[in-house]
Amino acid sequence: MLIVDHARDLAAHEGQLLGRSAWMTVTQEAIDDYARLTGDDHWIHVDVERAAREMPGGKTIAHGLFIISLQPALQREIYQIRARGRGLNYGYDRMRFIAPVPVESRIRLALTLVAAEPHALGTRIVNDAVIELEGSKKPAIATRHIVLIENDPGDS
């Protein structure tokens, strides 16, 4: 894990792979929970019996937006900023859902730092984020993620 004192210190790592998270198994329970929370209960995600009959591979698949929503938790395994204020999601650019994530698949996040730039609030961090799918040559998702990290109130 990369640990820096301040968000601006990440600039020394621009253009580098910051690391990969541990593998995480995508369970049917998690998919079902996401479906309940969002109302996206399309059968390809939640109907195990129908998926066994009609889906390639015979399994339900995770919602792409559910997999993207795991990125903050997975990112915490890759780098940490000791002195910081709030982190604000600024957006995603060029998000692509490349390969489906069947239930019981294992995924992990690979994070490459594109930039860590000064911003009026603190530091603007731009990462190329790839959700890798174990056993697949193709990633599940690839995107550019932008976060604003406010300066720590005690930071001089």
PLY file of the C-alpha trace (Angstrom):
ply
format ascii 1.0
element vertex 156
property float x
property float y
property float z
element edge 155
property int vertex1
property int vertex2
end_header
0.00 0.00 0.00
1.19 3.48 -0.89
0.92 5.93 2.02
1.47 9.65 1.54
1.16 12.51 4.01
-0.84 14.86 1.75
-2.84 14.41 -1.43
-0.39 16.67 -3.29
2.37 14.14 -2.50
0.75 11.74 -4.95
2.12 13.90 -7.79
5.46 12.08 -7.41
3.68 8.94 -8.63
2.00 10.35 -11.76
1.97 7.87 -14.62
2.56 4.92 -12.29
0.47 1.92 -11.38
-0.30 2.63 -7.73
-1.25 -0.97 -7.13
-3.99 -3.56 -7.11
-6.53 -4.38 -4.44
-7.10 -7.86 -3.09
-9.52 -10.07 -4.99
-13.16 -9.75 -3.94
-15.90 -12.31 -4.65
-19.16 -10.94 -6.05
-21.96 -12.85 -4.31
-25.61 -13.26 -5.23
-26.54 -11.78 -1.86
-24.63 -8.58 -2.68
-26.21 -8.42 -6.15
-29.68 -8.91 -4.62
-29.02 -6.21 -2.01
-27.96 -3.77 -4.72
-31.08 -4.64 -6.75
-33.31 -3.96 -3.73
-31.63 -0.62 -3.02
-31.77 0.65 -6.61
-34.91 -1.01 -7.94
-32.90 -2.55 -10.78
-34.30 -6.06 -10.41
-33.93 -7.19 -14.03
-33.95 -10.98 -14.14
-30.36 -11.22 -15.50
-29.24 -10.01 -12.07
-31.63 -11.65 -9.61
-33.41 -14.66 -11.11
-30.96 -17.50 -10.52
-33.21 -20.21 -12.02
-33.96 -18.30 -15.22
-30.29 -17.32 -15.60
-29.35 -21.00 -15.31
-31.58 -21.67 -18.33
-31.09 -18.56 -20.46
-27.81 -16.81 -19.67
-24.48 -17.68 -21.27
-22.63 -19.60 -18.57
-25.89 -20.21 -16.72
-25.30 -17.54 -14.06
-26.71 -14.18 -13.08
-24.48 -11.17 -13.70
-23.70 -8.22 -11.45
-24.95 -4.74 -12.28
-22.18 -2.69 -13.87
-23.00 0.25 -11.62
-22.78 -2.03 -8.57
-19.27 -3.07 -9.56
-18.26 0.58 -10.08
-19.70 1.43 -6.66
-17.18 -0.95 -5.06
-14.28 1.18 -6.27
-13.92 3.38 -3.14
-13.63 0.34 -0.86
-11.16 -1.37 -3.18
-9.14 1.85 -3.60
-8.59 2.02 0.17
-6.42 -1.08 -0.19
-4.15 0.68 -2.72
-3.29 4.08 -1.25
-3.89 6.19 1.83
-3.54 9.92 2.48
-2.72 10.62 6.13
-3.59 14.35 6.42
-6.63 15.22 4.38
-10.00 16.85 4.43
-13.07 15.56 2.67
-12.88 13.52 -0.51
-15.43 14.56 -3.12
-16.29 12.42 -6.13
-15.84 14.75 -9.11
-16.87 12.23 -11.74
-16.03 9.45 -14.14
-14.86 9.87 -17.72
-14.87 7.28 -20.50
-16.53 4.57 -18.41
-16.75 1.31 -20.32
-18.47 -1.90 -19.24
-16.25 -4.34 -21.13
-17.05 -7.80 -19.76
-19.95 -9.07 -17.64
-19.26 -10.12 -14.06
-21.00 -13.45 -13.39
-22.03 -14.23 -9.83
-19.22 -15.76 -7.73
-16.58 -14.09 -9.94
-13.61 -12.47 -8.32
-12.71 -8.88 -9.14
-9.99 -6.45 -8.12
-9.10 -2.84 -8.81
-5.92 -1.78 -10.63
-5.28 1.94 -10.20
-2.91 4.10 -12.24
-2.38 7.73 -11.23
-2.80 10.08 -14.18
-2.46 13.35 -12.25
-2.48 14.94 -8.81
-2.97 18.64 -9.48
-3.58 21.72 -7.34
-7.24 22.73 -7.12
-9.00 25.58 -5.32
-10.20 23.08 -2.67
-6.96 21.11 -2.37
-5.84 18.47 -4.83
-7.59 17.05 -7.90
-6.67 13.36 -8.31
-7.22 11.66 -11.66
-6.90 7.86 -11.82
-7.29 5.32 -14.57
-9.26 2.62 -12.81
-9.62 -0.90 -14.18
-11.80 -3.54 -12.54
-10.05 -6.78 -13.40
-11.99 -10.03 -13.68
-10.11 -13.11 -12.53
-9.51 -15.56 -15.37
-10.50 -13.10 -18.08
-8.22 -11.43 -20.59
-10.68 -8.52 -20.68
-11.37 -6.30 -17.68
-14.91 -5.91 -16.43
-14.80 -2.11 -16.38
-12.35 0.62 -17.34
-12.81 4.27 -16.47
-11.07 7.49 -15.54
-12.07 8.53 -12.02
-11.64 12.07 -10.70
-11.68 12.96 -7.00
-11.15 16.25 -5.19
-9.36 15.93 -1.88
-9.75 18.97 0.33
-6.74 20.14 2.28
-6.73 19.03 5.89
-7.96 21.97 8.00
-4.72 21.76 10.01
-2.56 21.64 6.86
-0.33 24.63 6.31
0 1
1 2
2 3
3 4
4 5
5 6
6 7
7 8
8 9
9 10
10 11
11 12
12 13
13 14
14 15
15 16
16 17
17 18
18 19
19 20
20 21
21 22
22 23
23 24
24 25
25 26
26 27
27 28
28 29
29 30
30 31
31 32
32 33
33 34
34 35
35 36
36 37
37 38
38 39
39 40
40 41
41 42
42 43
43 44
44 45
45 46
46 47
47 48
48 49
49 50
50 51
51 52
52 53
53 54
54 55
55 56
56 57
57 58
58 59
59 60
60 61
61 62
62 63
63 64
64 65
65 66
66 67
67 68
68 69
69 70
70 71
71 72
72 73
73 74
74 75
75 76
76 77
77 78
78 79
79 80
80 81
81 82
82 83
83 84
84 85
85 86
86 87
87 88
88 89
89 90
90 91
91 92
92 93
93 94
94 95
95 96
96 97
97 98
98 99
99 100
100 101
101 102
102 103
103 104
104 105
105 106
106 107
107 108
108 109
109 110
110 111
111 112
112 113
113 114
114 115
115 116
116 117
117 118
118 119
119 120
120 121
121 122
122 123
123 124
124 125
125 126
126 127
127 128
128 129
129 130
130 131
131 132
132 133
133 134
134 135
135 136
136 137
137 138
138 139
139 140
140 141
141 142
142 143
143 144
144 145
145 146
146 147
147 148
148 149
149 150
150 151
151 152
152 153
153 154
154 155
